[in-house]
Amino acid sequence: MLARRRREYFWLMGGCLVLFVSAWGFVRLWSVPAAVAMCVVAMVIPPVAAMVANRRGPDDRWWDDPSGDPKSDEWWDELDGKKKY
């Protein structure tokens, strides 16, 4: 799952770089509004890429899942206020 998310992130960020560099490298020579539009699209891609990269998959362990070490889980539960005294 992590490899798939990482690959998607790099594809999105690579597309962002291609859009930005091509917009001001040669598209602006023919159409400045098109170059600006390409940059606006490139501006939206990084937050989407971050959401894709940080999405939790069905098999991923999440931060509050038990680790399997009873002493560590007990200690974290006490810190989080989940432990009943």
PyMOL commands that place a pseudoatom at each C-alpha (Angstrom):
pseudoatom trace, name=CA, resn=MET, resi=1, chain=A, elem=C, hetatm=0, pos=[0.000, 0.000, 0.000]
pseudoatom trace, name=CA, resn=LEU, resi=2, chain=A, elem=C, hetatm=0, pos=[2.780, 2.408, 0.888]
pseudoatom trace, name=CA, resn=ALA, resi=3, chain=A, elem=C, hetatm=0, pos=[4.565, 1.784, -2.415]
pseudoatom trace, name=CA, resn=ARG, resi=4, chain=A, elem=C, hetatm=0, pos=[1.370, 2.448, -4.373]
pseudoatom trace, name=CA, resn=ARG, resi=5, chain=A, elem=C, hetatm=0, pos=[0.704, 5.704, -2.516]
pseudoatom trace, name=CA, resn=ARG, resi=6, chain=A, elem=C, hetatm=0, pos=[4.311, 6.790, -2.959]
pseudoatom trace, name=CA, resn=ARG, resi=7, chain=A, elem=C, hetatm=0, pos=[4.149, 6.058, -6.683]
pseudoatom trace, name=CA, resn=GLU, resi=8, chain=A, elem=C, hetatm=0, pos=[0.906, 8.024, -7.039]
pseudoatom trace, name=CA, resn=TYR, resi=9, chain=A, elem=C, hetatm=0, pos=[2.426, 10.935, -5.107]
pseudoatom trace, name=CA, resn=PHE, resi=10, chain=A, elem=C, hetatm=0, pos=[5.489, 11.093, -7.356]
pseudoatom trace, name=CA, resn=TRP, resi=11, chain=A, elem=C, hetatm=0, pos=[3.344, 10.877, -10.503]
pseudoatom trace, name=CA, resn=LEU, resi=12, chain=A, elem=C, hetatm=0, pos=[1.191, 13.755, -9.311]
pseudoatom trace, name=CA, resn=MET, resi=13, chain=A, elem=C, hetatm=0, pos=[4.162, 15.888, -8.287]
pseudoatom trace, name=CA, resn=GLY, resi=14, chain=A, elem=C, hetatm=0, pos=[5.958, 15.054, -11.539]
pseudoatom trace, name=CA, resn=GLY, resi=15, chain=A, elem=C, hetatm=0, pos=[2.885, 16.177, -13.466]
pseudoatom trace, name=CA, resn=CYS, resi=16, chain=A, elem=C, hetatm=0, pos=[2.856, 19.373, -11.428]
pseudoatom trace, name=CA, resn=LEU, resi=17, chain=A, elem=C, hetatm=0, pos=[6.467, 20.098, -12.334]
pseudoatom trace, name=CA, resn=VAL, resi=18, chain=A, elem=C, hetatm=0, pos=[5.867, 19.312, -16.009]
pseudoatom trace, name=CA, resn=LEU, resi=19, chain=A, elem=C, hetatm=0, pos=[2.889, 21.674, -16.091]
pseudoatom trace, name=CA, resn=PHE, resi=20, chain=A, elem=C, hetatm=0, pos=[4.750, 24.493, -14.376]
pseudoatom trace, name=CA, resn=VAL, resi=21, chain=A, elem=C, hetatm=0, pos=[7.973, 24.209, -16.373]
pseudoatom trace, name=CA, resn=SER, resi=22, chain=A, elem=C, hetatm=0, pos=[6.232, 23.768, -19.724]
pseudoatom trace, name=CA, resn=ALA, resi=23, chain=A, elem=C, hetatm=0, pos=[3.829, 26.646, -18.972]
pseudoatom trace, name=CA, resn=TRP, resi=24, chain=A, elem=C, hetatm=0, pos=[6.622, 29.165, -18.543]
pseudoatom trace, name=CA, resn=GLY, resi=25, chain=A, elem=C, hetatm=0, pos=[9.157, 27.417, -20.762]
pseudoatom trace, name=CA, resn=PHE, resi=26, chain=A, elem=C, hetatm=0, pos=[7.291, 27.448, -24.050]
pseudoatom trace, name=CA, resn=VAL, resi=27, chain=A, elem=C, hetatm=0, pos=[3.480, 27.666, -23.696]
pseudoatom trace, name=CA, resn=ARG, resi=28, chain=A, elem=C, hetatm=0, pos=[3.734, 31.344, -22.683]
pseudoatom trace, name=CA, resn=LEU, resi=29, chain=A, elem=C, hetatm=0, pos=[5.244, 32.080, -26.098]
pseudoatom trace, name=CA, resn=TRP, resi=30, chain=A, elem=C, hetatm=0, pos=[1.914, 31.187, -27.734]
pseudoatom trace, name=CA, resn=SER, resi=31, chain=A, elem=C, hetatm=0, pos=[-0.626, 31.985, -25.018]
pseudoatom trace, name=CA, resn=VAL, resi=32, chain=A, elem=C, hetatm=0, pos=[-0.061, 33.664, -21.672]
pseudoatom trace, name=CA, resn=PRO, resi=33, chain=A, elem=C, hetatm=0, pos=[-3.614, 32.889, -20.445]
pseudoatom trace, name=CA, resn=ALA, resi=34, chain=A, elem=C, hetatm=0, pos=[-3.032, 29.200, -21.183]
pseudoatom trace, name=CA, resn=ALA, resi=35, chain=A, elem=C, hetatm=0, pos=[0.258, 29.329, -19.266]
pseudoatom trace, name=CA, resn=VAL, resi=36, chain=A, elem=C, hetatm=0, pos=[-1.475, 30.971, -16.311]
pseudoatom trace, name=CA, resn=ALA, resi=37, chain=A, elem=C, hetatm=0, pos=[-4.234, 28.340, -16.432]
pseudoatom trace, name=CA, resn=MET, resi=38, chain=A, elem=C, hetatm=0, pos=[-1.605, 25.589, -16.436]
pseudoatom trace, name=CA, resn=CYS, resi=39, chain=A, elem=C, hetatm=0, pos=[0.022, 27.163, -13.376]
pseudoatom trace, name=CA, resn=VAL, resi=40, chain=A, elem=C, hetatm=0, pos=[-3.338, 27.332, -11.585]
pseudoatom trace, name=CA, resn=VAL, resi=41, chain=A, elem=C, hetatm=0, pos=[-3.835, 23.619, -12.242]
pseudoatom trace, name=CA, resn=ALA, resi=42, chain=A, elem=C, hetatm=0, pos=[-0.261, 22.958, -11.076]
pseudoatom trace, name=CA, resn=MET, resi=43, chain=A, elem=C, hetatm=0, pos=[-1.013, 24.947, -7.900]
pseudoatom trace, name=CA, resn=VAL, resi=44, chain=A, elem=C, hetatm=0, pos=[-3.910, 22.612, -7.006]
pseudoatom trace, name=CA, resn=ILE, resi=45, chain=A, elem=C, hetatm=0, pos=[-1.964, 19.380, -7.491]
pseudoatom trace, name=CA, resn=PRO, resi=46, chain=A, elem=C, hetatm=0, pos=[0.387, 19.453, -4.414]
pseudoatom trace, name=CA, resn=PRO, resi=47, chain=A, elem=C, hetatm=0, pos=[-2.401, 19.465, -1.795]
pseudoatom trace, name=CA, resn=VAL, resi=48, chain=A, elem=C, hetatm=0, pos=[-4.147, 16.647, -3.669]
pseudoatom trace, name=CA, resn=ALA, resi=49, chain=A, elem=C, hetatm=0, pos=[-0.857, 14.725, -3.823]
pseudoatom trace, name=CA, resn=ALA, resi=50, chain=A, elem=C, hetatm=0, pos=[-0.394, 15.173, -0.066]
pseudoatom trace, name=CA, resn=MET, resi=51, chain=A, elem=C, hetatm=0, pos=[-3.896, 13.817, 0.573]
pseudoatom trace, name=CA, resn=VAL, resi=52, chain=A, elem=C, hetatm=0, pos=[-3.210, 10.835, -1.690]
pseudoatom trace, name=CA, resn=ALA, resi=53, chain=A, elem=C, hetatm=0, pos=[0.124, 10.119, 0.002]
pseudoatom trace, name=CA, resn=ASN, resi=54, chain=A, elem=C, hetatm=0, pos=[-1.300, 10.327, 3.533]
pseudoatom trace, name=CA, resn=ARG, resi=55, chain=A, elem=C, hetatm=0, pos=[-4.506, 8.401, 2.901]
pseudoatom trace, name=CA, resn=ARG, resi=56, chain=A, elem=C, hetatm=0, pos=[-4.964, 5.430, 5.177]
pseudoatom trace, name=CA, resn=GLY, resi=57, chain=A, elem=C, hetatm=0, pos=[-5.338, 2.132, 3.415]
pseudoatom trace, name=CA, resn=PRO, resi=58, chain=A, elem=C, hetatm=0, pos=[-7.437, -0.768, 4.710]
pseudoatom trace, name=CA, resn=ASP, resi=59, chain=A, elem=C, hetatm=0, pos=[-4.313, -2.733, 5.714]
pseudoatom trace, name=CA, resn=ASP, resi=60, chain=A, elem=C, hetatm=0, pos=[-2.396, 0.190, 7.221]
pseudoatom trace, name=CA, resn=ARG, resi=61, chain=A, elem=C, hetatm=0, pos=[-1.789, 0.415, 10.947]
pseudoatom trace, name=CA, resn=TRP, resi=62, chain=A, elem=C, hetatm=0, pos=[-3.060, 3.691, 12.320]
pseudoatom trace, name=CA, resn=TRP, resi=63, chain=A, elem=C, hetatm=0, pos=[-1.571, 5.754, 15.135]
pseudoatom trace, name=CA, resn=ASP, resi=64, chain=A, elem=C, hetatm=0, pos=[-4.040, 4.595, 17.770]
pseudoatom trace, name=CA, resn=ASP, resi=65, chain=A, elem=C, hetatm=0, pos=[-4.031, 0.893, 16.932]
pseudoatom trace, name=CA, resn=PRO, resi=66, chain=A, elem=C, hetatm=0, pos=[-2.475, -1.407, 19.530]
pseudoatom trace, name=CA, resn=SER, resi=67, chain=A, elem=C, hetatm=0, pos=[1.172, -2.139, 18.859]
pseudoatom trace, name=CA, resn=GLY, resi=68, chain=A, elem=C, hetatm=0, pos=[1.117, -5.668, 20.280]
pseudoatom trace, name=CA, resn=ASP, resi=69, chain=A, elem=C, hetatm=0, pos=[3.388, -4.845, 23.220]
pseudoatom trace, name=CA, resn=PRO, resi=70, chain=A, elem=C, hetatm=0, pos=[1.108, -4.948, 26.287]
pseudoatom trace, name=CA, resn=LYS, resi=71, chain=A, elem=C, hetatm=0, pos=[3.328, -2.744, 28.446]
pseudoatom trace, name=CA, resn=SER, resi=72, chain=A, elem=C, hetatm=0, pos=[3.681, -0.099, 25.725]
pseudoatom trace, name=CA, resn=ASP, resi=73, chain=A, elem=C, hetatm=0, pos=[-0.054, -0.187, 24.932]
pseudoatom trace, name=CA, resn=GLU, resi=74, chain=A, elem=C, hetatm=0, pos=[-0.871, 0.185, 28.640]
pseudoatom trace, name=CA, resn=TRP, resi=75, chain=A, elem=C, hetatm=0, pos=[1.490, 3.145, 28.936]
pseudoatom trace, name=CA, resn=TRP, resi=76, chain=A, elem=C, hetatm=0, pos=[0.011, 4.887, 25.876]
pseudoatom trace, name=CA, resn=ASP, resi=77, chain=A, elem=C, hetatm=0, pos=[-3.548, 4.220, 27.066]
pseudoatom trace, name=CA, resn=GLU, resi=78, chain=A, elem=C, hetatm=0, pos=[-2.662, 5.833, 30.392]
pseudoatom trace, name=CA, resn=LEU, resi=79, chain=A, elem=C, hetatm=0, pos=[-1.224, 8.893, 28.617]
pseudoatom trace, name=CA, resn=ASP, resi=80, chain=A, elem=C, hetatm=0, pos=[-4.265, 9.180, 26.341]
pseudoatom trace, name=CA, resn=GLY, resi=81, chain=A, elem=C, hetatm=0, pos=[-6.643, 8.921, 29.282]
pseudoatom trace, name=CA, resn=LYS, resi=82, chain=A, elem=C, hetatm=0, pos=[-8.156, 5.642, 28.074]
pseudoatom trace, name=CA, resn=LYS, resi=83, chain=A, elem=C, hetatm=0, pos=[-7.091, 3.633, 31.111]
pseudoatom trace, name=CA, resn=LYS, resi=84, chain=A, elem=C, hetatm=0, pos=[-9.618, 3.271, 33.915]
pseudoatom trace, name=CA, resn=TYR, resi=85, chain=A, elem=C, hetatm=0, pos=[-8.077, 3.717, 37.356]
for i in range(1, 85): cmd.bond("trace and resi %d" % i, "trace and resi %d" % (i + 1))
show_as sticks, trace
zoom trace
